[in-house]
Amino acid sequence: MLIIDELRSPLSLSRWARCVNIGGGEVNHVFKLTDGERQFAVKWLGDDDFTGLDRREQYQLQSQLANQGIAPAPCFLNEAETLWVENWVDVPAKPQSAAPNLADLSNGLARIHTLNINAAPLG
């Protein structure tokens, strides 16, 4: 299966769309899909039946987080729940020597925990 072939119709991709593998782990693979000015992160979720996550509930949760500026907006989840597409977000690179700032981490967690989210617990 070619990823572009499966996503051509739901994302209205042009014939110039390109998909490049940018990494992944043992189970999931991540691709950057570019079509003109549009960019997406595509996650091939493989045979992930060990996490017990409900992908549809996860999609709804991420949609709510995206509406509040905390996560990339999901765009598509195929019927088999093996292809997850979300808007591409460029993250500025930090110098490798930069240590995590505990105040920023604490503030980020506090912000997340104060969000008004209506979702079932994952896992």
DSSP file with accessible surface (Angstrom, degrees, kcal/mol):
  #  RESIDUE AA STRUCTURE BP1 BP2  ACC     N-H-->O    O-->H-N    N-H-->O    O-->H-N    TCO  KAPPA ALPHA  PHI   PSI    X-CA   Y-CA   Z-CA
    1    1 A M              0   0  143      0, 0.0     2,-0.5     0, 0.0     3,-0.1   0.000 360.0 360.0 360.0 130.2    0.0    0.0    0.0
    2    2 A L     >  -     0   0  116      1,-0.2     4,-1.9     2,-0.0     5,-0.2  -0.831 360.0-142.2 -92.9 131.1    1.3    3.4   -0.9
    3    3 A I  H  > S+     0   0   23     -2,-0.5     4,-2.1     1,-0.2     5,-0.2   0.918 101.0  52.6 -59.1 -45.4    0.5    6.0    1.7
    4    4 A I  H  > S+     0   0   27      1,-0.2     4,-1.8     2,-0.2    -1,-0.2   0.905 106.3  54.4 -60.4 -40.0   -0.1    8.7   -0.9
    5    5 A D  H  4 S+     0   0   95      1,-0.2     4,-0.5     2,-0.2    -1,-0.2   0.914 111.2  44.8 -60.5 -41.5   -2.6    6.5   -2.7
    6    6 A E  H  < S+     0   0   66     -4,-1.9    -1,-0.2     1,-0.2    -2,-0.2   0.832 120.2  40.4 -72.6 -28.8   -4.6    5.9    0.4
    7    7 A L  H  X S+     0   0    0     -4,-2.1     4,-2.2    -5,-0.2     6,-0.3   0.582  89.3  91.2 -96.5  -9.1   -4.6    9.6    1.4
    8    8 A R  T  <>S+     0   0   85     -4,-1.8     5,-2.1    -5,-0.2     4,-0.5   0.926  94.6  35.7 -54.0 -50.9   -5.1   11.1   -2.1
    9    9 A S  T >45S+     0   0  103     -4,-0.5     3,-1.0     3,-0.2    -1,-0.2   0.969 117.7  47.1 -73.0 -52.2   -8.9   11.3   -1.8
   10   10 A P  T 345S+     0   0   60      0, 0.0    -1,-0.2     0, 0.0    -2,-0.2   0.838 124.4  33.8 -62.6 -29.8   -9.5   12.1    1.9
   11   11 A L  T 3<5S-     0   0   14     -4,-2.2    -2,-0.2    65,-0.0    -3,-0.1   0.384 105.6-124.9-102.8   2.6   -6.8   14.9    1.8
   12   12 A S  T < 5 -     0   0   96     -3,-1.0    -3,-0.2    -4,-0.5     2,-0.2   0.932  42.1-171.7  52.5  52.8   -7.5   16.0   -1.8
   13   13 A L      < -     0   0   12     -5,-2.1    -1,-0.2    -6,-0.3     2,-0.1  -0.470  15.9-131.3 -78.0 145.4   -3.8   15.5   -2.7
   14   14 A S    >   -     0   0   35     -2,-0.2     3,-1.5     1,-0.1    -1,-0.1  -0.342  31.3-101.0 -83.3 173.9   -2.4   16.7   -6.0
   15   15 A R  T 3  S+     0   0  182      1,-0.3    -1,-0.1    -2,-0.1    -2,-0.0   0.603 120.2  64.0 -72.7  -9.5   -0.3   14.5   -8.2
   16   16 A W  T 3  S+     0   0  158      2,-0.1    -1,-0.3     0, 0.0    20,-0.2   0.417  72.5 127.2 -93.6   1.6    2.8   16.4   -6.9
   17   17 A A    <   -     0   0    1     -3,-1.5     2,-0.4    18,-0.1    18,-0.2  -0.304  41.7-163.2 -61.3 141.6    2.3   15.2   -3.3
   18   18 A R  E     -A   34   0A 147     16,-2.9    16,-2.9     2,-0.0     2,-0.4  -0.984   9.7-160.9-131.2 142.7    5.4   13.7   -1.8
   19   19 A C  E     -A   33   0A  40     -2,-0.4     2,-0.4    14,-0.2    14,-0.2  -0.987   9.5-174.2-127.4 124.7    5.8   11.5    1.3
   20   20 A V  E     -A   32   0A  89     12,-2.2    12,-2.7    -2,-0.4     2,-0.3  -0.977  26.5-123.1-124.2 131.5    9.2   11.0    3.0
   21   21 A N  E     +A   31   0A  90     -2,-0.4    10,-0.3    10,-0.2     3,-0.1  -0.554  30.3 174.5 -70.5 126.7   10.0    8.7    5.9
   22   22 A I  E     -     0   0A  87      8,-2.9     2,-0.3     1,-0.4     9,-0.2   0.346  52.1 -71.2-117.4   3.6   11.4   10.7    8.8
   23   23 A G  E     +A   30   0A  33      7,-1.0     7,-3.5     2,-0.0    -1,-0.4  -0.900  48.8 173.4 143.5-168.9   11.7    8.1   11.5
   24   24 A G  E     -A   29   0A  54     -2,-0.3     5,-0.2     5,-0.3     2,-0.1  -0.877  27.3 -98.8 149.5-179.8    9.8    5.9   13.9
   25   25 A G        -     0   0   50      3,-1.9    -2,-0.0    -2,-0.3     5,-0.0  -0.154  59.2 -60.5-113.0-152.6   10.1    3.1   16.4
   26   26 A E  S    S+     0   0  194      1,-0.1     3,-0.1    -2,-0.1     0, 0.0   0.828 131.4  14.1 -65.2 -35.0    9.7   -0.6   16.5
   27   27 A V  S    S+     0   0   41      1,-0.1     2,-0.3    19,-0.1    20,-0.2   0.807 119.5  56.0-109.9 -49.0    6.0   -0.4   15.6
   28   28 A N        -     0   0   56     18,-0.1    -3,-1.9    17,-0.1     2,-0.4  -0.644  58.0-162.0 -96.4 149.0    5.1    3.1   14.3
   29   29 A H  E     -AB  24  44A  62     15,-2.0    15,-2.9    -2,-0.3     2,-0.4  -0.970   8.8-147.9-126.7 143.4    6.7    5.0   11.4
   30   30 A V  E     -AB  23  43A  40     -7,-3.5    -8,-2.9    -2,-0.4    -7,-1.0  -0.927  15.3-177.0-117.2 136.3    6.4    8.7   10.8
   31   31 A F  E     -AB  21  42A  33     11,-2.9    11,-2.8    -2,-0.4     2,-0.6  -0.920  23.8-134.2-127.7 152.5    6.4   10.4    7.5
   32   32 A K  E     -AB  20  41A  51    -12,-2.7   -12,-2.2    -2,-0.3     2,-0.5  -0.953  22.6-162.4-106.8 120.4    6.3   14.0    6.3
   33   33 A L  E     -AB  19  40A   0      7,-2.7     7,-2.7    -2,-0.6     2,-0.4  -0.913   7.9-173.8-106.0 123.5    3.7   14.5    3.5
   34   34 A T  E     +AB  18  39A  46    -16,-2.9   -16,-2.9    -2,-0.5     2,-0.3  -0.976  14.4 169.4-122.0 131.8    4.1   17.7    1.4
   35   35 A D  E >   - B   0  38A  13      3,-2.7     3,-2.1    -2,-0.4     2,-0.3  -0.826  68.9 -59.8-140.4  96.2    1.6   18.9   -1.2
   36   36 A G  T 3  S-     0   0   62     -2,-0.3    -1,-0.1     1,-0.3     0, 0.0  -0.479 121.1 -14.7  65.4-125.3    2.4   22.4   -2.3
   37   37 A E  T 3  S+     0   0  190     -2,-0.3     2,-0.3    -3,-0.1    -1,-0.3   0.596 119.0  96.4 -83.9 -12.4    2.2   24.6    0.7
   38   38 A R  E <   -B   35   0A  94     -3,-2.1    -3,-2.7    49,-0.0     2,-0.4  -0.622  52.2-175.5 -84.8 138.3    0.4   22.0    2.8
   39   39 A Q  E     -B   34   0A  67     -2,-0.3    49,-2.1    -5,-0.2     2,-0.3  -0.996   2.1-179.5-134.5 139.2    2.4   19.8    5.1
   40   40 A F  E     -BC  33  87A  12     -7,-2.7    -7,-2.7    -2,-0.4     2,-0.5  -0.963  26.6-132.3-134.1 151.4    1.2   16.9    7.2
   41   41 A A  E     -BC  32  86A   9     45,-2.9    45,-2.4    -2,-0.3     2,-0.5  -0.907  27.4-163.0 -96.8 128.4    2.7   14.4    9.7
   42   42 A V  E     -BC  31  85A   0    -11,-2.8   -11,-2.9    -2,-0.5     2,-0.6  -0.971   3.4-163.9-116.7 126.0    1.6   10.9    8.8
   43   43 A K  E     -BC  30  84A  63     41,-3.2    41,-2.6    -2,-0.5     2,-0.7  -0.954   8.9-155.1-112.6 119.1    1.9    8.1   11.4
   44   44 A W  E     -BC  29  83A  78    -15,-2.9   -15,-2.0    -2,-0.6    39,-0.2  -0.866   9.7-165.1 -89.3 115.0    1.7    4.6   10.2
   45   45 A L    >   -     0   0    7     37,-2.9     3,-0.8    -2,-0.7    38,-0.1   0.515  16.3-170.8 -86.8  -5.3    0.5    2.8   13.4
   46   46 A G  T 3   -     0   0    7     36,-0.6     2,-0.8     1,-0.2    -1,-0.2  -0.097  58.7 -21.1  56.6-143.7    1.3   -0.7   12.2
   47   47 A D  T 3  S+     0   0  137    -20,-0.2     2,-1.9     1,-0.0     3,-0.2  -0.364  78.0 158.6 -98.3  51.3    0.2   -3.6   14.3
   48   48 A D    <   +     0   0   30     -3,-0.8     4,-0.1    -2,-0.8     5,-0.1  -0.548  18.9 130.6 -80.2  82.3   -0.3   -1.6   17.5
   49   49 A D        +     0   0  139     -2,-1.9    -1,-0.2     2,-0.1    -3,-0.0   0.370  57.9  72.2-110.5   5.4   -2.7   -3.9   19.4
   50   50 A F  S    S+     0   0  140     -3,-0.2    -2,-0.1     1,-0.2    -1,-0.1   0.664  85.3  62.4 -95.4 -15.4   -0.7   -4.0   22.6
   51   51 A T  S    S-     0   0   54      2,-0.1    -1,-0.2     1,-0.1     3,-0.1   0.787  87.3-143.0 -82.0 -25.8   -1.3   -0.5   23.9
   52   52 A G        +     0   0   64      1,-0.2    71,-0.3    -4,-0.1     2,-0.2   0.616  44.8 152.2  75.2  10.8   -5.1   -0.9   24.2
   53   53 A L        -     0   0   54     -5,-0.1     2,-0.9    69,-0.1    -1,-0.2  -0.541  48.0-132.1 -77.7 140.0   -5.7    2.7   23.1
   54   54 A D     >  -     0   0   69     -2,-0.2     4,-2.5     1,-0.2     5,-0.2  -0.822  17.2-159.3 -87.8 106.4   -8.9    3.5   21.4
   55   55 A R  H  > S+     0   0   19     -2,-0.9     4,-2.5     1,-0.2    -1,-0.2   0.853  88.4  54.3 -60.1 -36.2   -7.7    5.5   18.4
   56   56 A R  H  > S+     0   0   90      2,-0.2     4,-2.1     1,-0.2    -1,-0.2   0.923 111.2  45.3 -65.7 -41.0  -11.0    7.2   17.8
   57   57 A E  H  > S+     0   0   81      2,-0.2     4,-2.5     1,-0.2    -2,-0.2   0.898 112.4  51.6 -67.8 -38.6  -11.1    8.5   21.4
   58   58 A Q  H  X S+     0   0   43     -4,-2.5     4,-2.7     2,-0.2    -2,-0.2   0.907 108.6  51.9 -62.0 -41.0   -7.4    9.5   21.0
   59   59 A Y  H  X S+     0   0   42     -4,-2.5     4,-2.2     2,-0.2    -2,-0.2   0.924 110.6  47.5 -61.4 -45.5   -8.3   11.4   17.9
   60   60 A Q  H  X S+     0   0  113     -4,-2.1     4,-2.0     2,-0.2    -2,-0.2   0.905 111.8  50.6 -63.9 -41.5  -11.2   13.3   19.6
   61   61 A L  H  X S+     0   0   36     -4,-2.5     4,-2.4     1,-0.2    -2,-0.2   0.949 111.0  47.6 -62.1 -47.0   -8.9   14.1   22.6
   62   62 A Q  H  X S+     0   0   27     -4,-2.7     4,-2.8     1,-0.2    -1,-0.2   0.874 107.8  57.0 -65.5 -33.2   -6.2   15.5   20.3
   63   63 A S  H  X S+     0   0   27     -4,-2.2     4,-2.1     2,-0.2    -1,-0.2   0.926 108.6  46.5 -60.8 -43.5   -8.8   17.5   18.4
   64   64 A Q  H  X S+     0   0   47     -4,-2.0     4,-0.8     2,-0.2    -2,-0.2   0.912 112.8  49.3 -64.8 -41.8   -9.8   19.2   21.7
   65   65 A L  H ><>S+     0   0   35     -4,-2.4     5,-2.6     1,-0.2     3,-0.7   0.899 109.7  52.3 -64.4 -38.9   -6.2   19.8   22.6
   66   66 A A  H ><5S+     0   0   20     -4,-2.8     3,-1.9     1,-0.2    -1,-0.2   0.901 103.4  57.4 -63.5 -40.3   -5.6   21.3   19.1
   67   67 A N  H 3<5S+     0   0  140     -4,-2.1    -1,-0.2     1,-0.3    -2,-0.2   0.752 109.4  46.7 -62.6 -22.0   -8.5   23.6   19.6
   68   68 A Q  T <<5S-     0   0   70     -4,-0.8    -1,-0.3    -3,-0.7    -2,-0.2   0.259 120.2-108.5-104.6  10.6   -6.8   24.9   22.7
   69   69 A G  T < 5S+     0   0   57     -3,-1.9    -3,-0.2     2,-0.2    -2,-0.1   0.685  90.3 108.3  77.9  21.2   -3.4   25.3   21.0
   70   70 A I  S   <S+     0   0   52     -5,-2.6    -4,-0.2     1,-0.2    -5,-0.1   0.684  78.1  21.2-103.2 -22.6   -1.7   22.4   22.8
   71   71 A A  S    S-     0   0   28     -6,-0.6    -2,-0.2    -9,-0.2    -1,-0.2  -0.952  87.9 -86.3-143.3 159.7   -1.3   19.8   20.0
   72   72 A P        -     0   0   37      0, 0.0    -6,-0.2     0, 0.0    -5,-0.1  -0.402  53.8-103.9 -64.8 146.6   -1.3   19.6   16.2
   73   73 A A        -     0   0   35     -7,-0.2    14,-2.7    -8,-0.1     2,-0.2  -0.592  31.1-130.6 -75.3 123.8   -4.7   19.3   14.7
   74   74 A P  E     -D   86   0A  15      0, 0.0    12,-0.3     0, 0.0     3,-0.1  -0.510  25.1-178.7 -71.8 143.9   -5.5   15.8   13.5
   75   75 A C  E     +     0   0A  44     10,-3.5     2,-0.3     1,-0.4    11,-0.2   0.671  57.9   3.4-114.4 -29.2   -6.9   15.7   10.0
   76   76 A F  E     -D   85   0A  46      9,-1.7     9,-3.0     2,-0.0     2,-0.4  -0.970  41.5-171.8-164.9 141.0   -7.6   12.0    9.2
   77   77 A L  E     -D   84   0A  10     -2,-0.3     7,-0.2     7,-0.2   -21,-0.0  -0.969  32.9-129.1-135.0 120.5   -7.7    8.5   10.7
   78   78 A N    >   -     0   0    4      5,-1.9     3,-1.6    -2,-0.4     5,-0.0  -0.164  25.6-104.6 -70.5 166.2   -8.3    5.7    8.2
   79   79 A E  T 3  S+     0   0  174      1,-0.3    -1,-0.1     2,-0.1     0, 0.0   0.867 122.8  51.1 -59.0 -37.6  -11.0    3.1    8.8
   80   80 A A  T 3  S-     0   0   72      1,-0.1    -1,-0.3     3,-0.0    -2,-0.1   0.565 107.2-129.5 -77.0  -7.2   -8.4    0.5    9.7
   81   81 A E  S <  S+     0   0   62     -3,-1.6    -2,-0.1     2,-0.2     3,-0.1   0.838  78.8 112.8  59.2  37.7   -6.9    3.0   12.2
   82   82 A T        +     0   0   36      1,-0.2   -37,-2.9   -38,-0.1   -36,-0.6   0.559  65.4  56.6-110.7 -14.8   -3.4    2.4   10.8
   83   83 A L  E     -C   44   0A   0    -39,-0.2    -5,-1.9   -38,-0.1     2,-0.5  -0.975  61.6-177.6-123.2 118.4   -2.9    5.8    9.2
   84   84 A W  E     -CD  43  77A   5    -41,-2.6   -41,-3.2    -2,-0.5     2,-0.4  -0.960   6.7-168.9-113.5 127.2   -3.1    8.9   11.4
   85   85 A V  E     +CD  42  76A   0     -9,-3.0   -10,-3.5    -2,-0.5    -9,-1.7  -0.965  11.2 165.4-121.4 135.8   -2.6   12.3    9.8
   86   86 A E  E     -CD  41  74A  16    -45,-2.4   -45,-2.9    -2,-0.4     3,-0.1  -0.943  45.7 -80.3-140.7 161.9   -2.2   15.6   11.5
   87   87 A N  E     -C   40   0A  72    -14,-2.7     2,-0.3    -2,-0.3   -47,-0.3  -0.361  51.5-112.3 -60.9 139.9   -1.1   19.1   10.6
   88   88 A W        -     0   0   59    -49,-2.1     2,-0.5   -55,-0.1   -49,-0.1  -0.555  32.0-164.9 -73.8 135.1    2.7   19.4   10.4
   89   89 A V        -     0   0   81     -2,-0.3     2,-0.4    -3,-0.1   -49,-0.0  -0.986  12.2-142.1-125.3 119.6    4.2   21.7   13.1
   90   90 A D        -     0   0  115     -2,-0.5    -2,-0.0     0, 0.0     0, 0.0  -0.702  16.2-158.5 -78.7 129.9    7.7   23.0   12.8
   91   91 A V        -     0   0  119     -2,-0.4    -2,-0.0     0, 0.0     2,-0.0  -0.953  22.1-116.3-111.0 126.0    9.4   23.0   16.2
   92   92 A P        -     0   0  116      0, 0.0     2,-0.2     0, 0.0     0, 0.0  -0.349  34.8-115.2 -60.8 136.4   12.4   25.3   16.6
   93   93 A A        -     0   0  102      1,-0.0     3,-0.0    -2,-0.0     0, 0.0  -0.512  24.6-147.1 -74.6 138.7   15.5   23.3   17.3
   94   94 A K        -     0   0  141     -2,-0.2    -1,-0.0     1,-0.1     0, 0.0  -0.803  32.2 -93.4 -99.6 149.6   17.2   23.8   20.7
   95   95 A P    >   -     0   0   90      0, 0.0     3,-1.8     0, 0.0    -1,-0.1  -0.321  33.8-122.5 -58.2 143.0   20.9   23.6   21.1
   96   96 A Q  T 3  S+     0   0  204      1,-0.3    -2,-0.0    -3,-0.0     0, 0.0   0.800 111.6  57.1 -59.8 -27.6   21.9   20.1   22.1
   97   97 A S  T 3  S+     0   0  115      2,-0.1     2,-0.4     0, 0.0    -1,-0.3   0.596  80.1 110.5 -80.3 -10.0   23.6   21.4   25.3
   98   98 A A    <   -     0   0   50     -3,-1.8    -4,-0.1     1,-0.0     3,-0.1  -0.529  60.6-146.7 -72.1 122.3   20.4   23.1   26.5
   99   99 A A        -     0   0   78     -2,-0.4    -2,-0.1     1,-0.1    -1,-0.0  -0.537  32.7 -87.9 -82.8 151.8   19.0   21.3   29.5
  100  100 A P        -     0   0   97      0, 0.0     2,-0.8     0, 0.0    -1,-0.1  -0.368  39.5-126.2 -59.0 137.8   15.3   21.1   30.1
  101  101 A N     >  -     0   0   77      1,-0.2     4,-2.4    -3,-0.1     5,-0.2  -0.799  15.0-156.4 -88.2 113.1   14.0   24.2   31.9
  102  102 A L  H  > S+     0   0  130     -2,-0.8     4,-2.7     1,-0.2     5,-0.2   0.850  92.1  55.3 -62.7 -33.4   12.1   22.8   34.9
  103  103 A A  H  > S+     0   0   55      2,-0.2     4,-2.7     1,-0.2    -1,-0.2   0.930 109.4  46.9 -65.7 -42.3   10.0   26.0   35.3
  104  104 A D  H  > S+     0   0   94      2,-0.2     4,-2.5     1,-0.2    -2,-0.2   0.916 113.6  48.6 -64.3 -43.1    8.9   25.7   31.6
  105  105 A L  H  X S+     0   0   96     -4,-2.4     4,-2.5     2,-0.2     5,-0.2   0.926 112.9  47.7 -61.9 -44.5    8.1   22.0   32.1
  106  106 A S  H  X S+     0   0   74     -4,-2.7     4,-2.5     1,-0.2    -2,-0.2   0.925 112.8  48.1 -63.1 -44.2    6.1   22.7   35.3
  107  107 A N  H  X S+     0   0  109     -4,-2.7     4,-2.4     2,-0.2    -1,-0.2   0.895 111.1  51.6 -64.8 -39.3    4.2   25.6   33.7
  108  108 A G  H  X S+     0   0   33     -4,-2.5     4,-2.4    -5,-0.2    -2,-0.2   0.933 111.4  46.1 -63.0 -45.5    3.4   23.4   30.7
  109  109 A L  H  X S+     0   0  104     -4,-2.5     4,-2.4     1,-0.2    -2,-0.2   0.912 111.8  51.7 -64.1 -41.2    2.0   20.6   32.8
  110  110 A A  H  X S+     0   0   55     -4,-2.5     4,-0.8    -5,-0.2    -1,-0.2   0.922 110.3  49.4 -61.4 -42.3    0.0   23.0   34.9
  111  111 A R  H >< S+     0   0  133     -4,-2.4     3,-0.8     1,-0.2     4,-0.5   0.929 110.6  49.7 -62.2 -45.4   -1.5   24.5   31.7
  112  112 A I  H >< S+     0   0   78     -4,-2.4     3,-1.3     1,-0.2    -1,-0.2   0.924 109.1  52.1 -60.1 -42.1   -2.4   21.0   30.4
  113  113 A H  H 3< S+     0   0  151     -4,-2.4    -1,-0.2     1,-0.3    -2,-0.2   0.643 107.2  53.1 -75.1 -10.7   -4.1   20.0   33.7
  114  114 A T  T << S+     0   0  113     -4,-0.8    -1,-0.3    -3,-0.8    -2,-0.2   0.447  83.1 116.1-100.2   0.2   -6.2   23.1   33.7
  115  115 A L  S <  S-     0   0   31     -3,-1.3     2,-1.2    -4,-0.5   -50,-0.0  -0.369  72.2-121.2 -69.7 146.7   -7.7   22.6   30.2
  116  116 A N        +     0   0  141    -52,-0.1     2,-0.4    -2,-0.1    -1,-0.1  -0.750  49.4 162.5 -88.6  95.6  -11.4   22.0   29.8
  117  117 A I        -     0   0   49     -2,-1.2     2,-0.6     2,-0.1   -56,-0.1  -0.947  30.0-161.4-120.8 135.2  -11.3   18.6   28.1
  118  118 A N        +     0   0  139     -2,-0.4     2,-0.3   -57,-0.1   -54,-0.1  -0.883  44.3 122.0-116.2  95.6  -14.2   16.2   27.8
  119  119 A A        -     0   0   43     -2,-0.6     3,-0.1   -55,-0.0    -2,-0.1  -0.995  62.5-103.5-153.3 153.1  -12.6   12.8   27.0
  120  120 A A        -     0   0   45     -2,-0.3   -59,-0.1     1,-0.1    -2,-0.0  -0.465  53.2 -93.6 -72.3 147.0  -12.4    9.3   28.2
  121  121 A P        -     0   0  124      0, 0.0     2,-0.4     0, 0.0    -1,-0.1  -0.388  42.5-121.0 -60.5 140.2   -9.1    8.3   29.9
  122  122 A L              0   0   70      1,-0.1   -69,-0.1   -69,-0.1   -70,-0.0  -0.694 360.0 360.0 -83.4 139.7   -6.7    6.7   27.5
  123  123 A G              0   0   92     -2,-0.4    -1,-0.1   -71,-0.3   -70,-0.1   0.498 360.0 360.0  76.3 360.0   -5.5    3.2   28.2
